[in-house]
C-alpha cells in the first residue's frame, strides 16, 4: 500500500458519519412525540404473509449491512493505493558463446545434429549471449551475439532442416538449383580456388565474433570440425588457438568420430583445444551434449549492475471492483427489501 494510513482513516470517517446520521434520525423521530395506534391489529403479527415480510426485511438488512461493510473496506483499500512491489535486478550475465560449425561436406550431418542439440541447450539460458557462424573456405555469420533465443531457435531450426533435406536428396552441392548449395554459397571457394575446411581461418573468424573485448567476460567457442584442411589459409590451427588464448577464449571441440582411435588431425585438434582450457568430445556421442552443457554452465558467470531496484506497480482494479460490487449489491438489496 502506498498510503496504508488511508484504510483506518476512511473506516473511522465512514463509521463516524454513519453513527451521526443514525443519531440525528433517531432524535428526529423522538422529537415528533407522536405515535399512531390501530385498533384490533394484533393478529396481523401472526399472519404467514406478515412473518415472511419480516424475515425478508431482516435478511435484506443483514445482507445490506455486509455489502455496506464490503464497500467501505474496499473503498478504504482503493484510497490506500494498492501496489505490487518487487525487486528488479538489472543484470547481464557476462557469458558469451559462439557456435562455430565447419560447413564442409563431411561435417554437414554433424552440424545438423549439433544445431538440434544446441536448441535444447539454449532453452535453459537466461542472459547468456550466443552467436552462430558457418565456415568452409569463408566464414558466414548467421547471427551475431544475442540473447534473442526465439530468433536463434528459428535460425538453428532452419539450418538443420535445410541440411537434412539436402542430404536426404543426395545433394552433391554442385547443382545450380540445390537449396542447400544456395544456403551455403557464401562459404564456398571461388572456382579457381582449391581450398576447403580452413579450420584455422574458421576458428579465428569465430574468435573475432566476440565484442566488448575490453570487458571481463566469459567467452567460449563451440567448434565442430574434423580438422581436415585442404589448401592454405591465413591462420593455421595452432595460430588460431594462440589467437583465441590471447583473447581469453575457451575452445571446445566436437569431433566427428571416436575419441579413442584418433587420426593425426584429431589428436592435433584435441591437444590444441585443451590448451585453451576447453574439452574434446565425440560429436556423435549422446553424452557429448551433456558434457558441453556442464562445461558451459561451469564457465564463470558475472553479474553486471546487480544492485536491486524496488519497483512498485499500481493495482487499483481489484479493490475498485469490490467497491463497485458492494455498492451495487447494497442498492439491489435495499430495493429488494423495499427499505
N, C-alpha and C positions, 0 to 999 in steps of 0.2 A: 504494500500500500504506500502510495506516495504521501498521502495526508491521512494517516491512520487515526489521528485525533478527531477527524470529522465523524467517525462512527458513533462514539459516545455523545458527541455534541448534538448530532441530528436526532438521536434517540431521546435525549433529555429534552430537547426543544419540542419535539412532537408530543412526548408524554406530558409536558407542561401545558401545551396548548390544548390537548385533549381533556386534561383534568379541569382546566379553566373553563372550557366550553361546557363540560358536564355540570360544573358547579353553577354557572350562570343559568343554564337551562333549568336546573333544579330550583334555584331561587325564583326564577320567573314563574314556575308552576306554583310555588308556595305563596307568592305574592298575590295571586288572584283570590285565594281564600275561598274559592267556590268549588263545591263538589256536587255532581248530579247523581240522583238515585232513581232507579227504575223499579217499580213495584212488581212482585211476583216473577223475578228474573233469575232466581237462584237455581232453578232447574236447568238453566242453559249450560252451566258448567259441566253437567253430566252428559250432555249430548255428544255422541261419537264425532259429529262434524266439528263441534267446538274443540274437543280434545285433539283431533287431528290438526286443526289450525294452530293450536297452542304448540304441539310438538314440532310442526313445520317452522313456526316462528322461532322457537328456541334453537332448533338445528341451524336455521339460517343465520341467527345471531352469532352462534358459536363459530360457524364456518366463516362468517364475515369478519369476526374478530381475528381468526387465524390469518385470513387473507390480508387484513389490515396490518398485522404484525409482519407478514412476509414483505408487504410493500414498503413498510417503514425501514425494516432491516436492509432490504435490497437498495433502497434509496440512500441509506447511510453508507453502504459499501460503494455505491456509484460515486457519491460525493468524496469518498476517500481516494478515488482514482486508482483502481487496482492495476497492477502491472505484473508482468513476468520478468523475473530477474535471473540472469545467468552470467557467468564469467566467460568471456571470449578470449582465447589465446591466439593472437595473430602470429602464427609460427609457420615457418617454411623449413621443411626437412632438407638438410644440405646433402642429399644423396642423389647423384646423377648416374644414369645407366644408359649406355649406348649399345644397342643390338647391332652387331657388325657381321653381316652374313655374306659369305662367298657365294656369288650368283653363277659360278661356272656349272657346267652340265653335271659334273659328278656330285656336286653339293646340293642341287635343287631338291631332291627328295627329302634331305635332312632339313633344309630351310623351311619347307612346308610344315614338317613336324615341330620344328623349333618355334615357328610362328604360332602354331596352335597351343603349344605348351606355355609360351610366354603370355598368351591371353589369359590363361589361368593364373599366372603369377601376378600380373598387374591388377587383377581383380581384388587383390589384398593390399594394394598400395594405397597410401594416403599421404600425399605431399611430395613423394619422390617424383623426379622428372625422368622421362625416358625419351629415347630417340631411336630411329631405325635407319640404317644405311645398308644398301646393297652395293656390292662391288665385284668386278671381274677384272677387266683392264682399267676401267674407270670406275669411280665411285658415284653413287646416286643417293642423295638424301631423300628418304621417303617422308619423314617429318623430323623437324629439329626437336631439341629438348622441350618437353611439355608435360604438364600434368593433366592434360585433357585425355583421360583414359577412354572415353567413349570414342573419340576420333581415332586414337591409337588402336583400339579394338577393331574398328571398321577397316583400317588400313591393313592390319595383320590378317584379318579375315579375307579381304580382297586378294592379298598376296598369296595366301595359301590356296584359295580357290583357283586362281589363275595358274599356279604351278601344278596343282593336282590335275586340272583339265588338260594342260599342255602335256604332261607326262602320260596321262591316260590315253591320249590320242596318238602317242608315239612321236611327239614332236621332235624334230631334229634341230630346231631353231634355225632352219635355213629357208623356210617358206616365207614369201613376202606377206602373206595374209595371216600368218600364225599369230594368234593373240598373245601368247607368251613371249614371242620374239619382240613384238611391238612394246610389250611391257618392259622388257629388259634391254631395249635398244640403247639407252644411254650408257649402259655398262659394257657394250660390245667394243672390240677394237675396230679400227678402220680397216678397209680391205687390204691395204698394203702393209699392215702391221701383223706380226705373228707373236702376239703376246697375250697371255691369259692368266687368270688366277694370280695376280700380282699381290701376294699376301702382305708384303711389306708396305706397299703403297696403300692397300686397303686398310690396314691397321692404322697407318699414320693418318689417313683421312678421318677415321673414326675418332682418333685422339684429338684431332683438330675440331671435332664436333662439340667439344666441351667449351662452355663460356665461363665468364666470371673467374678467369684464371688467377686473379689477384685475391680471391677469397678462399678461405679454408673450407673445402667441400670434399665429400667422399665421391670418387669417380671410378666407375667400373665399366670396362668394355667386355661384352659377351661376344667372343669371337668364334664363329662357326666356320671351319675350314679344314681341308685335308692337307694343306701346306704343300700342294703340288704346283710349283711355279713353272710357267712356260714363258721364256723370254726374260728380259731385264727391265726392272723398274727403277724408280728414283731411290727407293728405300729397299734394303734387304730386310728380312725378318729381324735379325739382331739389331739393326739400326732402328727399326720401328719400335722395338722393345725398349731400347735405350731412350728413345724419344718419349715413350709412354712413362717410363720411370722418372724422367726429368720433369714431367707434368704431374707427378704423383697419381698416376692412373694405374689401377689394378686390372690385369688382363686375365680373363678366364676363358679357356678354350673348350669347345665342343668338337670332338674329333669323330669322323665317320668310320669307326672301326674299333676293333678290340684294343684296349689299352694295355693288354698283357703281351701282345705279339706285335710290336710296333715296327714300322719301317724306319729308315733313317730320317725321313721327313717328319714322321710322327714323333720320334724321340727329340728331334730338334725343337719342334713346337712345344712339347711337354716341358723341356728344360727351360726354354725361353720364358714361357708364361709363368712358371713357378718362380722365376727370378723377380717378378713384379709382385709376388705375394698371392698370385691367383692359383686356380686349380685346373686340372686337366681331366675331362670327362669323356666317356664314350657317348656320343650323341644318340646312339640307338638304344641305350640302356634306359629303362624306366626310372632307375634311381638317379639318373643324371639331373632330371628336373628338380628332384628333391634336394640334391646337393647344391644346385645353383641357387635355389630359393634360400637355403640355410646360409650360404655364403653371403648373399645379398643382404639378408636380414642381419647378419653379423657385422656388416660394414658399419663404420662409425656414423652415427646419426646425431647431428647437432641441431638444436632448436634456435632459430633466429627470432629475436624480439619475442621472447617467451613471457614477457610481463603481461599478466591478465588485465583485461578491461571489463569493468562492470557495465552490462548492457541492460537497460530497462525498456520494456515494450508495453505500451498501454493495452489493457484488455477490458474495456468497459462493457462489451456486449453482453457478457454473462449476467452481471448484476442488473443491467438495464432491462434485460429480458425478464428477470424475476420481478422487477418493479412493475413492468407492464402487465405481467401475469397477475400479480396481486391486486392491482387497481381494477383491471377488467373483471376479475373474479369477484371482487368486492361489490362492484356496481351490479353485476349479474345476480348475486345473492340478495342484495337489497331489493332488486326488482322482483325476484322470485318470492321473497318473504313479504313483499308489499310493506316494507319498513320505511 
